[in-house]
Amino acid sequence: MTGRHITIAALAVALVISSGVVPAGAATTETSSISITIFGNPTVSVGDQVNISGFLTLSDDPGPVGATVHIVRTNPDQTQTSLPDQQTASGGEYILADRPPVRGVYTYTATYDGDSVHSGSTATSQPLTAIGLVDSLTLHASALAIRNHASVTVTARLGDGASTGTISIWRTPFGRSKRLVQTGAVDATGRFAVRLPLTRTNTFSATFSGDDTHGPSSSATLRVAVQVRIRGAMAGGYARSGAYRLYHYHSSCPARHVRCVTYHTTVYPNHHAECVYFRLGALLGHRWRSLGTTGCVRLGARSRATVHVIYNASVKGVRFRIKSVFRGDRANDAAGAVWSHFRITT
């Protein structure tokens, strides 16, 4: 704006004026020119209203009224769509509105056919870009914590329910690189799901390719924790009685820590050099009582550890139970073995 004058070009996105072209063999004596202008932002969202106007000028009439102007929209795939014809109003102006139906770049062309006196003319706008609608993409898991080797279903969902395009679901196992789980078509409800077993904690994410009306989008991440699988078992003994492994009392156990009760544990997947802990309990009266928990016992190269229960003569006939516990790390959540039971007899 300068003083009291406004430059039209500052308001118009695209303005192209074409001089009249006399058709071959036409006996015309006057010429015409036409313009077409898209007002507003040159970038709009799919479905937004676009306001289009222009002026027809004749060499012998600067503002013809009632002349017919044809409007054609060139679509992103280069097909053409004829829009309703417009009649010029006062000053030769015509006005119409359109809504771009899909993502991509459009142009609009205005044509005046001319008549027996006036030559025809045509003009094409500069490009208009229609961007896709923003669609939220969310992730849901059938469980946020699962046992080792159990399966989880991860579902990606589009908020607006777009029913075309594809969704890719990705996972990043702890300590490893991001990898594609699967890509698939969005269903009628805007969903795509995968099901897979896990052996370590994973972080999931999803991406949407976009479709004709929606732009690409990405989800936030979703963590699914996976417990270790831990097993424990009594070693040795001379017999079983129900749930109990039976051991003979040996005086060498309290004296020299030889021929004591032995318990082994194994953690899956391999957690070499990490800690496991052993809990010991006794049935005293009618209730299980805790006798304590060991400190850290390091897992060996094969992810195994062993503990020996040192006892004295007072334990004969007492019912005991023992289990191993892994307290978890960034790769796997905590888990404990089932209780193993034993008795020391004469």
C-alpha positions as CSV (number, residue, x, y, z in Angstrom):
1,M,0.0,0.0,0.0
2,T,1.4,3.4,-1.0
3,G,-0.6,6.4,0.2
4,R,-4.2,5.8,-0.8
5,H,-3.3,3.3,-3.5
6,I,-3.5,-0.5,-3.1
7,T,-1.6,-2.7,-5.5
8,I,-3.9,-5.5,-6.7
9,A,-1.0,-7.9,-7.1
10,A,-0.6,-7.8,-3.3
11,L,-4.1,-9.3,-2.9
12,A,-4.1,-11.8,-5.7
13,V,-2.3,-15.1,-5.7
14,A,-2.3,-15.6,-9.4
15,L,-3.2,-13.1,-12.2
16,V,-2.6,-13.9,-15.8
17,I,-4.0,-11.8,-18.6
18,S,-4.2,-13.2,-22.1
19,S,-4.7,-11.1,-25.2
20,G,-7.4,-12.2,-27.6
21,V,-6.5,-14.6,-30.3
22,V,-8.4,-14.5,-33.5
23,P,-9.5,-18.0,-34.6
24,A,-8.4,-19.0,-38.0
25,G,-10.9,-18.0,-40.7
26,A,-13.0,-15.9,-38.3
27,A,-14.2,-12.6,-39.6
28,T,-13.8,-10.5,-36.4
29,T,-13.0,-6.9,-36.1
30,E,-12.6,-6.5,-32.4
31,T,-10.4,-8.2,-29.8
32,S,-10.8,-9.5,-26.2
33,S,-8.7,-10.2,-23.2
34,I,-9.5,-12.1,-20.1
35,S,-7.9,-12.6,-16.6
36,I,-8.2,-15.1,-13.9
37,T,-7.2,-14.6,-10.3
38,I,-7.1,-16.8,-7.2
39,F,-7.4,-14.7,-4.1
40,G,-5.9,-15.6,-0.8
41,N,-3.2,-18.0,0.3
42,P,-1.6,-20.1,-2.6
43,T,-1.7,-23.1,-0.3
44,V,-5.0,-24.4,1.1
45,S,-6.2,-27.6,2.7
46,V,-8.2,-30.2,0.8
47,G,-11.8,-29.2,0.8
48,D,-11.2,-25.5,1.7
49,Q,-13.1,-22.9,-0.4
50,V,-11.0,-21.2,-3.1
51,N,-12.3,-17.9,-4.4
52,I,-11.7,-17.2,-8.1
53,S,-12.5,-14.1,-10.1
54,G,-11.4,-12.4,-13.3
55,F,-12.3,-9.7,-15.8
56,L,-13.3,-9.9,-19.5
57,T,-12.4,-6.8,-21.5
58,L,-13.4,-6.2,-25.1
59,S,-11.7,-3.7,-27.3
60,D,-15.0,-1.9,-27.9
61,D,-16.4,-2.5,-24.4
62,P,-14.2,-2.4,-21.3
63,G,-16.9,-4.0,-19.1
64,P,-19.3,-6.3,-21.0
65,V,-22.2,-7.7,-19.1
66,G,-23.7,-11.2,-19.7
67,A,-20.8,-12.7,-21.6
68,T,-20.2,-16.4,-21.0
69,V,-16.8,-17.5,-19.5
70,H,-15.9,-21.2,-19.4
71,I,-13.8,-22.4,-16.4
72,V,-11.7,-25.5,-16.4
73,R,-9.8,-26.9,-13.4
74,T,-6.6,-28.9,-14.2
75,N,-6.2,-31.5,-11.4
76,P,-3.0,-32.9,-9.9
77,D,-3.2,-36.0,-12.2
78,Q,-3.5,-33.7,-15.2
79,T,-7.2,-34.6,-15.8
80,Q,-9.5,-31.7,-16.3
81,T,-12.8,-30.8,-14.7
82,S,-15.2,-28.3,-16.2
83,L,-16.7,-26.0,-13.6
84,P,-20.0,-24.1,-14.1
85,D,-19.9,-21.4,-16.8
86,Q,-20.0,-17.9,-15.4
87,Q,-21.7,-14.8,-16.8
88,T,-19.9,-11.5,-16.6
89,A,-21.4,-8.9,-14.4
90,S,-20.9,-5.1,-14.2
91,G,-17.4,-4.2,-15.3
92,G,-16.9,-7.6,-17.1
93,E,-16.2,-9.4,-13.8
94,Y,-17.0,-13.0,-13.1
95,I,-16.7,-14.7,-9.7
96,L,-16.9,-18.4,-8.6
97,A,-15.8,-20.6,-5.7
98,D,-14.2,-24.1,-5.8
99,R,-13.0,-26.7,-3.3
100,P,-10.0,-28.8,-4.4
101,P,-11.0,-32.4,-3.7
102,V,-7.6,-34.1,-3.3
103,R,-4.0,-33.3,-2.4
104,G,-1.8,-31.8,-5.1
105,V,-1.3,-28.8,-7.4
106,Y,-4.1,-27.2,-9.4
107,T,-4.5,-24.5,-12.1
108,Y,-7.6,-22.8,-13.4
109,T,-8.2,-21.7,-17.0
110,A,-10.8,-19.2,-18.1
111,T,-11.9,-19.1,-21.7
112,Y,-14.1,-16.6,-23.7
113,D,-15.1,-18.1,-27.0
114,G,-15.6,-14.8,-28.8
115,D,-18.4,-14.1,-31.2
116,S,-18.9,-12.9,-34.8
117,V,-17.3,-9.6,-33.8
118,H,-14.9,-10.3,-31.0
119,S,-12.0,-12.7,-30.9
120,G,-11.8,-15.4,-28.2
121,S,-9.3,-15.3,-25.4
122,T,-8.0,-17.5,-22.6
123,A,-6.0,-17.2,-19.4
124,T,-4.5,-19.7,-16.9
125,S,-3.9,-19.0,-13.2
126,Q,-0.7,-19.7,-11.5
127,P,-0.6,-22.9,-9.4
128,L,-2.7,-23.5,-6.3
129,T,-1.4,-26.2,-3.8
130,A,-3.9,-28.2,-1.8
131,I,-2.3,-30.0,1.2
132,G,-3.7,-33.0,2.9
133,L,-5.8,-32.8,6.0
134,V,-3.9,-33.6,9.2
135,D,-5.0,-36.9,10.7
136,S,-3.8,-38.0,14.1
137,L,-2.2,-41.5,14.3
138,T,-2.3,-43.3,17.6
139,L,-0.9,-46.7,18.8
140,H,-2.5,-49.1,21.2
141,A,-1.2,-52.5,22.5
142,S,-3.2,-55.4,23.8
143,A,-0.8,-55.3,26.8
144,L,1.9,-53.0,27.9
145,A,3.8,-55.8,29.8
146,I,4.0,-59.4,28.7
147,R,5.8,-62.6,29.5
148,N,8.8,-63.6,27.5
149,H,7.9,-65.1,24.1
150,A,4.3,-64.1,24.6
151,S,2.5,-62.3,21.7
152,V,1.2,-58.7,21.7
153,T,-1.2,-57.1,19.2
154,V,-0.2,-53.5,18.2
155,T,-2.9,-51.5,16.5
156,A,-2.5,-48.1,14.7
157,R,-5.6,-46.0,14.3
158,L,-6.2,-42.8,12.3
159,G,-8.3,-40.3,14.1
160,D,-10.4,-39.2,11.1
161,G,-10.9,-42.8,10.0
162,A,-9.2,-42.4,6.6
163,S,-9.9,-45.6,4.7
164,T,-7.2,-45.5,2.0
165,G,-3.4,-45.4,2.1
166,T,-1.1,-47.6,4.1
167,I,0.2,-47.7,7.6
168,S,3.6,-49.0,8.6
169,I,4.3,-50.3,12.1
170,W,7.9,-50.2,13.3
171,R,9.6,-51.6,16.4
172,T,12.9,-50.9,18.2
173,P,14.0,-53.8,20.4
174,F,16.1,-52.5,23.3
175,G,19.7,-52.2,22.3
176,R,19.0,-52.8,18.6
177,S,18.1,-50.8,15.5
178,K,14.7,-49.8,14.4
179,R,13.0,-52.2,12.0
180,L,9.8,-52.5,10.0
181,V,7.3,-55.0,11.4
182,Q,4.7,-54.8,8.5
183,T,3.0,-52.4,6.1
184,G,-0.6,-52.8,5.2
185,A,-3.7,-51.1,3.9
186,V,-5.9,-49.1,6.3
187,D,-9.2,-50.8,6.9
188,A,-12.7,-49.2,6.7
189,T,-12.3,-47.9,10.3
190,G,-8.9,-46.4,9.7
191,R,-7.0,-49.2,11.6
192,F,-4.1,-51.5,10.9
193,A,-2.9,-54.2,13.3
194,V,0.0,-56.6,13.7
195,R,0.6,-59.4,16.2
196,L,4.0,-60.7,17.1
197,P,5.9,-62.5,19.9
198,L,8.6,-60.6,21.8
199,T,11.7,-61.6,23.8
200,R,12.8,-58.2,25.0
201,T,11.3,-54.8,25.6
202,N,10.3,-53.0,22.4
203,T,9.3,-49.4,21.5
204,F,6.7,-49.2,18.7
205,S,5.8,-46.4,16.3
206,A,3.7,-46.1,13.2
207,T,3.6,-44.0,10.1
208,F,0.8,-43.2,7.7
209,S,1.5,-42.8,4.0
210,G,-1.3,-40.3,3.4
211,D,-4.1,-40.7,0.8
212,D,-5.9,-38.4,-1.6
213,T,-7.2,-36.2,1.1
214,H,-4.9,-36.8,4.1
215,G,-1.3,-36.0,4.4
216,P,1.4,-38.3,5.9
217,S,1.5,-38.6,9.7
218,S,3.4,-40.3,12.5
219,S,2.4,-41.6,15.9
220,A,4.0,-41.2,19.2
221,T,6.1,-44.1,20.5
222,L,4.6,-46.9,22.6
223,R,6.7,-49.1,25.0
224,V,5.8,-52.7,25.5
225,A,7.8,-54.3,28.4
226,V,8.8,-57.9,28.2
227,Q,9.6,-60.0,31.3
228,V,12.5,-62.4,31.4
229,R,11.6,-66.1,31.5
230,I,13.2,-67.5,34.7
231,R,13.2,-71.1,35.8
232,G,14.5,-72.7,38.9
233,A,14.9,-76.4,39.9
234,M,16.2,-78.4,42.9
235,A,19.2,-80.6,42.2
236,G,19.9,-83.9,43.8
237,G,17.8,-85.4,46.6
238,Y,16.8,-89.0,47.0
239,A,13.0,-88.9,46.4
240,R,9.9,-86.8,46.0
241,S,6.9,-86.6,48.3
242,G,4.2,-84.6,46.7
243,A,5.5,-81.2,45.8
244,Y,8.7,-81.7,48.0
245,R,12.1,-82.8,47.0
246,L,13.6,-84.9,49.9
247,Y,17.2,-84.7,51.0
248,H,19.1,-86.7,53.6
249,Y,20.7,-84.7,56.4
250,H,24.5,-84.6,56.0
251,S,26.7,-83.4,58.8
252,S,29.3,-82.3,56.2
253,C,26.9,-79.5,55.1
254,P,27.1,-77.4,58.3
255,A,30.7,-78.4,58.9
256,R,32.3,-78.1,55.4
257,H,29.5,-76.8,53.1
258,V,29.6,-80.1,51.3
259,R,26.5,-82.2,50.2
260,C,24.1,-79.4,51.0
261,V,20.8,-78.7,49.3
262,T,21.4,-77.3,45.8
263,Y,19.1,-75.1,43.6
264,H,19.8,-74.0,40.0
265,T,18.3,-71.1,38.0
266,T,18.4,-70.1,34.4
267,V,17.3,-66.7,32.9
268,Y,16.1,-66.3,29.3
269,P,17.2,-64.4,27.2
270,N,20.8,-64.5,28.2
271,H,21.7,-61.9,30.9
272,H,25.3,-62.9,31.5
273,A,26.9,-61.2,34.5
274,E,23.7,-59.6,35.7
275,C,22.2,-60.3,39.1
276,V,19.7,-62.8,40.4
277,Y,18.5,-63.1,44.0
278,F,17.3,-66.2,45.9
279,R,14.5,-66.1,48.4
280,L,14.1,-68.8,51.1
281,G,11.0,-69.5,53.2
282,A,9.8,-72.0,55.7
283,L,6.4,-73.3,56.8
284,L,6.3,-72.5,60.5
285,G,3.0,-73.4,62.1
286,H,0.5,-72.9,59.3
287,R,2.1,-69.9,57.6
288,W,5.0,-69.4,55.3
289,R,7.7,-67.2,56.8
290,S,10.5,-65.5,54.9
291,L,14.0,-66.6,56.0
292,G,15.7,-64.0,53.9
293,T,17.0,-63.1,50.4
294,T,20.6,-63.5,49.2
295,G,22.6,-60.6,47.8
296,C,23.4,-60.4,44.1
297,V,24.5,-63.7,42.5
298,R,25.9,-63.1,39.0
299,L,24.7,-65.2,36.1
300,G,27.3,-67.1,34.3
301,A,28.1,-67.2,30.5
302,R,25.1,-69.4,29.9
303,S,22.8,-67.2,32.0
304,R,22.7,-69.7,34.9
305,A,23.4,-69.5,38.6
306,T,23.5,-71.9,41.5
307,V,22.9,-71.5,45.3
308,H,23.6,-73.9,48.1
309,V,21.4,-74.0,51.2
310,I,23.6,-74.4,54.3
311,Y,21.7,-76.0,57.2
312,N,22.1,-77.5,60.7
313,A,20.4,-80.4,62.5
314,S,17.4,-78.2,63.6
315,V,16.0,-78.2,60.1
316,K,15.1,-81.9,60.0
317,G,11.5,-82.3,59.0
318,V,10.9,-78.6,58.3
319,R,9.1,-77.7,55.0
320,F,11.1,-75.2,52.9
321,R,10.6,-73.3,49.7
322,I,13.1,-71.4,47.5
323,K,12.8,-69.3,44.4
324,S,15.0,-67.1,42.2
325,V,14.2,-63.5,41.2
326,F,15.5,-61.3,38.4
327,R,14.8,-57.7,39.2
328,G,14.8,-56.4,35.7
329,D,16.8,-54.1,33.5
330,R,16.2,-51.9,30.4
331,A,16.0,-54.9,28.1
332,N,13.6,-57.0,30.2
333,D,11.2,-56.5,33.1
334,A,11.5,-58.3,36.4
335,A,10.2,-61.8,36.9
336,G,10.5,-64.6,39.4
337,A,10.6,-68.4,39.2
338,V,7.9,-70.5,40.7
339,W,8.6,-71.8,44.2
340,S,10.4,-75.0,44.6
341,H,9.8,-77.0,47.7
342,F,12.1,-79.3,49.8
343,R,12.5,-81.1,53.1
344,I,15.6,-82.4,54.9
345,T,15.1,-85.8,56.5
346,T,17.2,-88.0,58.6
